[in-house]
Amino acid sequence: MRRTDKDLLVKGLKRLALTVVLMFTAPIILWQAFKNEDHPMYWPVCILGLILAAYAVYLGFKGIMTIMNALFGVKSK
């Protein structure tokens, strides 16, 4: 019977914790950008919000995959 890799599990949980933080931060930054469309920093703030949102999705998938690998082992080909 295979045992859970605790170090890998902690790494996956840390990634998911960062994902939760980014899931709240990215929409707030985008909301601030869209609220101030006439400001000269509109485009940099909007781009930053979009990058953070995409990174949140990426980290979510990577975190779930890391947890799955910790629980069930790495899939062999």
JOPE-V551392 format. One record per backbone hydrogen bond with DSSP energy under -1.0 kcal/mol. CO is the residue of the C=O (numbers start at 1). NH is the residue of the N-H. Records with the same first field share a line. If there is no record, write none. Layout:
CO = NH ; NH
This chain:
4 = 6
5 = 9
6 = 10
7 = 11
8 = 12
9 = 13
10 = 14
11 = 15
12 = 16
13 = 17
14 = 18
15 = 19
16 = 20
17 = 21
18 = 22
19 = 23
21 = 25
22 = 26
24 = 28
25 = 29
26 = 30
27 = 31
28 = 32
29 = 33
30 = 34
31 = 35
32 = 36
36 = 39
39 = 42
41 = 45
42 = 46
43 = 47
44 = 48
45 = 49
46 = 50
47 = 51
48 = 52
49 = 53
50 = 54
51 = 55
52 = 56
53 = 57
54 = 58
55 = 59
56 = 60
57 = 61
58 = 62
59 = 63
60 = 64
61 = 65
62 = 66
63 = 67
64 = 68
65 = 69
66 = 70
67 = 71
68 = 72
69 = 73
70 = 5
